[in-house]
Amino acid sequence: MELLVVISILGLLAALTVPALKNIGQSQVQVSAARQLLDDVGRARQLAIGQRTTVYMIFVPPVGSWWGSLPATQLATGTNLLDKQCTGYNFISLRSVGDQPGQGTTRYLADWKSLPDGAFIATNKFNRSSYGYPSYYPITDYSLAPNVVYPISAFYTNNFPFPTETNYSGILLPYIAFNYLGQLTVLTAVGEMLAPQDEFIPLAQGAVTYPVDAKKNLQPTTATFDENPPGNSTNSMFNLVCIDRLTGRATLRQQKVQ
């Protein structure tokens, strides 16, 4: 009888603790992704300062916005990026030291990189239709007094060579950019200028499902993104990479437990 009571208690404790431990593991994925993104944002800034040029950190948006614009010669390379939708990024410069005026040399500065499995950049960050509404996707930190609201805007976009240095297909890619002083900058119709506001990149944890055919080959179709638990990119679980426009330095913001 005593043994049955002990087993019952252990079963009850397991039922209570396993979900909690599972959630801890999930949140660690989000934090790990945030740390990786912080490091790579810092790398983009250092590349810009070290090479005395503007360095763009470009992100892979959902495939529906770029696959149809790829020429046949680029489809094989583009296929390698199908599993990097809302998770992948690279660094690119349009000019190098020593380039003649008007004759810049475009260069990718690294290999394509992805966030850890189970984490992705919140999909609304790629929603260009909402561009122009600085607080269309606000995140509120209720642990601070007064509450702090982070106004999340969609990424700025511009035409970059993609997915290789030589392919200009008119594809608008989301990006952040740093000038030679390490400051956040944006491209406008009249040229490059200091970013008008700080940059906020919200991260989500959950499942990303990539469409495949019967042979498990990736298909050029937009992936499905499911936040688990729902809304974790904006609720009390949020992990937000914040980049100061004047210094270009990135920090991680999370809601503090009171």
LOZA-908446 format. One record per residue (C-alpha): x, y, z; residue number from 1. Coordinates in nm, 2 decimals, padded with zeros to 4 digits. Example, Ala and Ser with C-alpha at 12.3 -4.5 7.8 and 13.67 -1.06 7.14 Angstrom:
<node px="01.23" py="-00.45" pz="00.78" pos="1"/>
<node px="01.37" py="-00.11" pz="00.71" pos="2"/>
END
This chain:
<node px="00.00" py="00.00" pz="00.00" pos="1"/>
<node px="00.28" py="00.24" pz="00.09" pos="2"/>
<node px="00.46" py="00.16" pz="-00.23" pos="3"/>
<node px="00.14" py="00.24" pz="-00.43" pos="4"/>
<node px="00.11" py="00.57" pz="-00.25" pos="5"/>
<node px="00.47" py="00.66" pz="-00.33" pos="6"/>
<node px="00.42" py="00.57" pz="-00.69" pos="7"/>
<node px="00.10" py="00.78" pz="-00.71" pos="8"/>
<node px="00.29" py="01.08" pz="-00.57" pos="9"/>
<node px="00.57" py="01.04" pz="-00.81" pos="10"/>
<node px="00.33" py="01.01" pz="-01.10" pos="11"/>
<node px="00.15" py="01.33" pz="-00.99" pos="12"/>
<node px="00.48" py="01.52" pz="-00.96" pos="13"/>
<node px="00.59" py="01.40" pz="-01.30" pos="14"/>
<node px="00.26" py="01.52" pz="-01.45" pos="15"/>
<node px="00.31" py="01.86" pz="-01.30" pos="16"/>
<node px="00.68" py="01.91" pz="-01.38" pos="17"/>
<node px="00.72" py="01.76" pz="-01.73" pos="18"/>
<node px="00.52" py="02.03" pz="-01.90" pos="19"/>
<node px="00.71" py="02.30" pz="-01.71" pos="20"/>
<node px="01.04" py="02.15" pz="-01.81" pos="21"/>
<node px="00.93" py="02.12" pz="-02.17" pos="22"/>
<node px="00.84" py="02.49" pz="-02.17" pos="23"/>
<node px="01.18" py="02.58" pz="-02.02" pos="24"/>
<node px="01.34" py="02.39" pz="-02.31" pos="25"/>
<node px="01.13" py="02.57" pz="-02.56" pos="26"/>
<node px="01.21" py="02.91" pz="-02.42" pos="27"/>
<node px="01.58" py="02.83" pz="-02.42" pos="28"/>
<node px="01.56" py="02.78" pz="-02.80" pos="29"/>
<node px="01.42" py="03.14" pz="-02.83" pos="30"/>
<node px="01.69" py="03.27" pz="-02.60" pos="31"/>
<node px="01.96" py="03.08" pz="-02.80" pos="32"/>
<node px="01.82" py="03.23" pz="-03.12" pos="33"/>
<node px="01.83" py="03.58" pz="-02.97" pos="34"/>
<node px="02.19" py="03.54" pz="-02.86" pos="35"/>
<node px="02.29" py="03.42" pz="-03.21" pos="36"/>
<node px="02.12" py="03.71" pz="-03.37" pos="37"/>
<node px="02.28" py="03.95" pz="-03.13" pos="38"/>
<node px="02.62" py="03.82" pz="-03.22" pos="39"/>
<node px="02.56" py="03.84" pz="-03.59" pos="40"/>
<node px="02.41" py="04.19" pz="-03.58" pos="41"/>
<node px="02.73" py="04.29" pz="-03.40" pos="42"/>
<node px="02.93" py="04.12" pz="-03.67" pos="43"/>
<node px="02.76" py="04.31" pz="-03.94" pos="44"/>
<node px="02.83" py="04.64" pz="-03.75" pos="45"/>
<node px="03.20" py="04.55" pz="-03.71" pos="46"/>
<node px="03.23" py="04.45" pz="-04.08" pos="47"/>
<node px="03.10" py="04.79" pz="-04.17" pos="48"/>
<node px="03.34" py="04.97" pz="-03.94" pos="49"/>
<node px="03.64" py="04.76" pz="-04.04" pos="50"/>
<node px="03.58" py="04.78" pz="-04.41" pos="51"/>
<node px="03.47" py="05.15" pz="-04.41" pos="52"/>
<node px="03.16" py="05.08" pz="-04.60" pos="53"/>
<node px="02.79" py="05.01" pz="-04.56" pos="54"/>
<node px="02.71" py="04.65" pz="-04.48" pos="55"/>
<node px="02.36" py="04.51" pz="-04.52" pos="56"/>
<node px="02.23" py="04.22" pz="-04.32" pos="57"/>
<node px="01.97" py="04.07" pz="-04.56" pos="58"/>
<node px="01.70" py="03.82" pz="-04.45" pos="59"/>
<node px="01.53" py="03.55" pz="-04.64" pos="60"/>
<node px="01.15" py="03.64" pz="-04.66" pos="61"/>
<node px="00.87" py="03.39" pz="-04.72" pos="62"/>
<node px="00.93" py="03.22" pz="-05.06" pos="63"/>
<node px="00.62" py="03.37" pz="-05.22" pos="64"/>
<node px="00.79" py="03.71" pz="-05.25" pos="65"/>
<node px="01.10" py="03.60" pz="-05.44" pos="66"/>
<node px="01.09" py="03.25" pz="-05.60" pos="67"/>
<node px="00.88" py="03.36" pz="-05.91" pos="68"/>
<node px="01.14" py="03.63" pz="-05.99" pos="69"/>
<node px="01.44" py="03.40" pz="-06.00" pos="70"/>
<node px="01.58" py="03.32" pz="-06.35" pos="71"/>
<node px="01.62" py="02.96" pz="-06.44" pos="72"/>
<node px="02.00" py="02.98" pz="-06.38" pos="73"/>
<node px="01.94" py="03.07" pz="-06.02" pos="74"/>
<node px="01.67" py="02.81" pz="-05.93" pos="75"/>
<node px="01.92" py="02.56" pz="-05.80" pos="76"/>
<node px="02.08" py="02.81" pz="-05.57" pos="77"/>
<node px="01.74" py="02.94" pz="-05.46" pos="78"/>
<node px="01.64" py="02.59" pz="-05.37" pos="79"/>
<node px="01.91" py="02.59" pz="-05.10" pos="80"/>
<node px="01.73" py="02.88" pz="-04.93" pos="81"/>
<node px="01.38" py="02.73" pz="-04.92" pos="82"/>
<node px="01.44" py="02.61" pz="-04.56" pos="83"/>
<node px="01.56" py="02.95" pz="-04.45" pos="84"/>
<node px="01.24" py="03.14" pz="-04.48" pos="85"/>
<node px="01.21" py="03.39" pz="-04.19" pos="86"/>
<node px="01.52" py="03.22" pz="-04.03" pos="87"/>
<node px="01.81" py="03.28" pz="-04.27" pos="88"/>
<node px="02.03" py="03.58" pz="-04.33" pos="89"/>
<node px="02.37" py="03.69" pz="-04.48" pos="90"/>
<node px="02.59" py="04.00" pz="-04.51" pos="91"/>
<node px="02.65" py="04.19" pz="-04.82" pos="92"/>
<node px="02.83" py="04.51" pz="-04.93" pos="93"/>
<node px="02.77" py="04.70" pz="-05.25" pos="94"/>
<node px="03.10" py="04.88" pz="-05.24" pos="95"/>
<node px="03.45" py="04.80" pz="-05.12" pos="96"/>
<node px="03.75" py="05.01" pz="-05.03" pos="97"/>
<node px="03.92" py="05.12" pz="-05.35" pos="98"/>
<node px="03.62" py="05.09" pz="-05.58" pos="99"/>
<node px="03.59" py="05.37" pz="-05.84" pos="100"/>
<node px="03.29" py="05.61" pz="-05.81" pos="101"/>
<node px="02.99" py="05.45" pz="-05.97" pos="102"/>
<node px="03.17" py="05.11" pz="-06.01" pos="103"/>
<node px="03.10" py="04.94" pz="-05.68" pos="104"/>
<node px="03.18" py="04.57" pz="-05.64" pos="105"/>
<node px="02.90" py="04.37" pz="-05.48" pos="106"/>
<node px="03.02" py="04.10" pz="-05.24" pos="107"/>
<node px="02.86" py="03.85" pz="-05.01" pos="108"/>
<node px="03.07" py="03.85" pz="-04.69" pos="109"/>
<node px="02.97" py="03.51" pz="-04.54" pos="110"/>
<node px="02.77" py="03.19" pz="-04.60" pos="111"/>
<node px="02.40" py="03.19" pz="-04.55" pos="112"/>
<node px="02.31" py="03.12" pz="-04.19" pos="113"/>
<node px="01.99" py="03.01" pz="-04.01" pos="114"/>
<node px="01.85" py="03.05" pz="-03.66" pos="115"/>
<node px="01.84" py="02.73" pz="-03.44" pos="116"/>
<node px="01.56" py="02.49" pz="-03.52" pos="117"/>
<node px="01.24" py="02.58" pz="-03.34" pos="118"/>
<node px="01.30" py="02.96" pz="-03.36" pos="119"/>
<node px="01.22" py="03.21" pz="-03.63" pos="120"/>
<node px="01.18" py="03.59" pz="-03.68" pos="121"/>
<node px="00.81" py="03.68" pz="-03.62" pos="122"/>
<node px="00.64" py="03.67" pz="-03.96" pos="123"/>
<node px="00.48" py="04.02" pz="-03.93" pos="124"/>
<node px="00.83" py="04.16" pz="-03.94" pos="125"/>
<node px="00.83" py="04.06" pz="-04.31" pos="126"/>
<node px="00.48" py="04.21" pz="-04.38" pos="127"/>
<node px="00.57" py="04.49" pz="-04.62" pos="128"/>
<node px="00.21" py="04.59" pz="-04.66" pos="129"/>
<node px="00.21" py="04.72" pz="-04.31" pos="130"/>
<node px="00.52" py="04.94" pz="-04.38" pos="131"/>
<node px="00.46" py="05.30" pz="-04.28" pos="132"/>
<node px="00.28" py="05.22" pz="-03.95" pos="133"/>
<node px="00.56" py="05.24" pz="-03.69" pos="134"/>
<node px="00.36" py="05.07" pz="-03.42" pos="135"/>
<node px="00.15" py="04.82" pz="-03.62" pos="136"/>
<node px="00.30" py="04.53" pz="-03.43" pos="137"/>
<node px="00.36" py="04.66" pz="-03.07" pos="138"/>
<node px="00.51" py="04.46" pz="-02.79" pos="139"/>
<node px="00.44" py="04.59" pz="-02.44" pos="140"/>
<node px="00.65" py="04.52" pz="-02.14" pos="141"/>
<node px="00.41" py="04.52" pz="-01.85" pos="142"/>
<node px="00.68" py="04.45" pz="-01.59" pos="143"/>
<node px="00.81" py="04.80" pz="-01.61" pos="144"/>
<node px="00.64" py="05.11" pz="-01.45" pos="145"/>
<node px="00.53" py="05.29" pz="-01.66" pos="146"/>
<node px="00.48" py="05.02" pz="-01.92" pos="147"/>
<node px="00.72" py="05.03" pz="-02.22" pos="148"/>
<node px="00.58" py="04.98" pz="-02.57" pos="149"/>
<node px="00.82" py="04.88" pz="-02.84" pos="150"/>
<node px="00.69" py="04.99" pz="-03.19" pos="151"/>
<node px="00.77" py="04.71" pz="-03.43" pos="152"/>
<node px="00.78" py="04.81" pz="-03.80" pos="153"/>
<node px="00.83" py="04.58" pz="-04.09" pos="154"/>
<node px="01.18" py="04.55" pz="-04.23" pos="155"/>
<node px="01.29" py="04.81" pz="-04.48" pos="156"/>
<node px="01.33" py="04.65" pz="-04.82" pos="157"/>
<node px="01.55" py="04.71" pz="-05.12" pos="158"/>
<node px="01.67" py="04.55" pz="-05.44" pos="159"/>
<node px="01.98" py="04.34" pz="-05.37" pos="160"/>
<node px="02.15" py="04.07" pz="-05.58" pos="161"/>
<node px="02.00" py="03.74" pz="-05.47" pos="162"/>
<node px="02.07" py="03.46" pz="-05.42" pos="163"/>
<node px="02.41" py="03.52" pz="-05.57" pos="164"/>
<node px="02.63" py="03.84" pz="-05.62" pos="165"/>
<node px="02.56" py="03.85" pz="-05.99" pos="166"/>
<node px="02.19" py="03.81" pz="-06.00" pos="167"/>
<node px="01.98" py="04.13" pz="-05.99" pos="168"/>
<node px="01.62" py="04.02" pz="-06.05" pos="169"/>
<node px="01.44" py="04.32" pz="-05.89" pos="170"/>
<node px="01.37" py="04.11" pz="-05.57" pos="171"/>
<node px="01.30" py="04.33" pz="-05.27" pos="172"/>
<node px="01.47" py="04.19" pz="-04.97" pos="173"/>
<node px="01.42" py="04.28" pz="-04.60" pos="174"/>
<node px="01.74" py="04.42" pz="-04.45" pos="175"/>
<node px="01.91" py="04.62" pz="-04.17" pos="176"/>
<node px="02.22" py="04.82" pz="-04.26" pos="177"/>
<node px="02.52" py="04.98" pz="-04.08" pos="178"/>
<node px="02.73" py="05.26" pz="-04.22" pos="179"/>
<node px="03.11" py="05.30" pz="-04.17" pos="180"/>
<node px="03.04" py="05.46" pz="-03.83" pos="181"/>
<node px="02.85" py="05.16" pz="-03.72" pos="182"/>
<node px="02.51" py="05.35" pz="-03.72" pos="183"/>
<node px="02.18" py="05.21" pz="-03.85" pos="184"/>
<node px="02.12" py="05.34" pz="-04.20" pos="185"/>
<node px="01.84" py="05.30" pz="-04.46" pos="186"/>
<node px="01.83" py="05.35" pz="-04.84" pos="187"/>
<node px="01.59" py="05.61" pz="-04.97" pos="188"/>
<node px="01.51" py="05.76" pz="-05.31" pos="189"/>
<node px="01.77" py="06.03" pz="-05.25" pos="190"/>
<node px="02.04" py="05.80" pz="-05.11" pos="191"/>
<node px="02.16" py="05.66" pz="-04.78" pos="192"/>
<node px="02.05" py="05.82" pz="-04.46" pos="193"/>
<node px="02.05" py="05.76" pz="-04.08" pos="194"/>
<node px="01.76" py="05.54" pz="-03.98" pos="195"/>
<node px="01.47" py="05.74" pz="-03.84" pos="196"/>
<node px="01.41" py="05.51" pz="-03.55" pos="197"/>
<node px="01.56" py="05.22" pz="-03.36" pos="198"/>
<node px="01.52" py="04.87" pz="-03.50" pos="199"/>
<node px="01.33" py="04.59" pz="-03.32" pos="200"/>
<node px="01.34" py="04.23" pz="-03.43" pos="201"/>
<node px="01.10" py="04.00" pz="-03.24" pos="202"/>
<node px="01.18" py="03.63" pz="-03.22" pos="203"/>
<node px="00.92" py="03.35" pz="-03.20" pos="204"/>
<node px="00.96" py="02.99" pz="-03.10" pos="205"/>
<node px="00.76" py="02.71" pz="-03.26" pos="206"/>
<node px="00.74" py="02.49" pz="-03.56" pos="207"/>
<node px="00.83" py="02.58" pz="-03.92" pos="208"/>
<node px="00.68" py="02.34" pz="-04.17" pos="209"/>
<node px="00.83" py="02.34" pz="-04.52" pos="210"/>
<node px="00.62" py="02.19" pz="-04.80" pos="211"/>
<node px="00.78" py="01.88" pz="-04.96" pos="212"/>
<node px="00.69" py="01.64" pz="-05.24" pos="213"/>
<node px="00.65" py="01.26" pz="-05.22" pos="214"/>
<node px="01.03" py="01.23" pz="-05.23" pos="215"/>
<node px="01.08" py="01.47" pz="-04.94" pos="216"/>
<node px="01.22" py="01.74" pz="-05.17" pos="217"/>
<node px="01.15" py="02.10" pz="-05.06" pos="218"/>
<node px="00.89" py="02.27" pz="-05.27" pos="219"/>
<node px="00.90" py="02.65" pz="-05.36" pos="220"/>
<node px="00.60" py="02.73" pz="-05.15" pos="221"/>
<node px="00.57" py="02.95" pz="-04.85" pos="222"/>
<node px="00.63" py="02.76" pz="-04.52" pos="223"/>
<node px="00.38" py="02.74" pz="-04.24" pos="224"/>
<node px="00.48" py="02.91" pz="-03.91" pos="225"/>
<node px="00.32" py="02.81" pz="-03.58" pos="226"/>
<node px="00.41" py="02.98" pz="-03.26" pos="227"/>
<node px="00.41" py="02.74" pz="-02.97" pos="228"/>
<node px="00.27" py="02.85" pz="-02.73" pos="229"/>
<node px="00.06" py="03.08" pz="-02.95" pos="230"/>
<node px="00.16" py="03.45" pz="-02.93" pos="231"/>
<node px="00.49" py="03.39" pz="-02.76" pos="232"/>
<node px="00.66" py="03.66" pz="-02.98" pos="233"/>
<node px="00.45" py="03.93" pz="-02.82" pos="234"/>
<node px="00.33" py="03.81" pz="-02.48" pos="235"/>
<node px="00.53" py="03.78" pz="-02.16" pos="236"/>
<node px="00.76" py="03.53" pz="-02.33" pos="237"/>
<node px="00.89" py="03.78" pz="-02.58" pos="238"/>
<node px="01.25" py="03.80" pz="-02.68" pos="239"/>
<node px="01.33" py="04.12" pz="-02.87" pos="240"/>
<node px="01.66" py="04.22" pz="-03.03" pos="241"/>
<node px="01.68" py="04.60" pz="-03.01" pos="242"/>
<node px="01.93" py="04.80" pz="-03.22" pos="243"/>
<node px="02.01" py="05.16" pz="-03.13" pos="244"/>
<node px="02.00" py="05.37" pz="-03.44" pos="245"/>
<node px="02.28" py="05.61" pz="-03.33" pos="246"/>
<node px="02.53" py="05.36" pz="-03.20" pos="247"/>
<node px="02.42" py="05.05" pz="-03.39" pos="248"/>
<node px="02.46" py="04.84" pz="-03.07" pos="249"/>
<node px="02.22" py="04.56" pz="-03.02" pos="250"/>
<node px="02.07" py="04.44" pz="-02.69" pos="251"/>
<node px="01.82" py="04.18" pz="-02.59" pos="252"/>
<node px="01.49" py="04.28" pz="-02.42" pos="253"/>
<node px="01.28" py="04.04" pz="-02.22" pos="254"/>
<node px="00.99" py="04.09" pz="-01.99" pos="255"/>
<node px="01.12" py="04.09" pz="-01.63" pos="256"/>
<node px="00.96" py="03.86" pz="-01.38" pos="257"/>
<node px="00.83" py="04.06" pz="-01.09" pos="258"/>
END
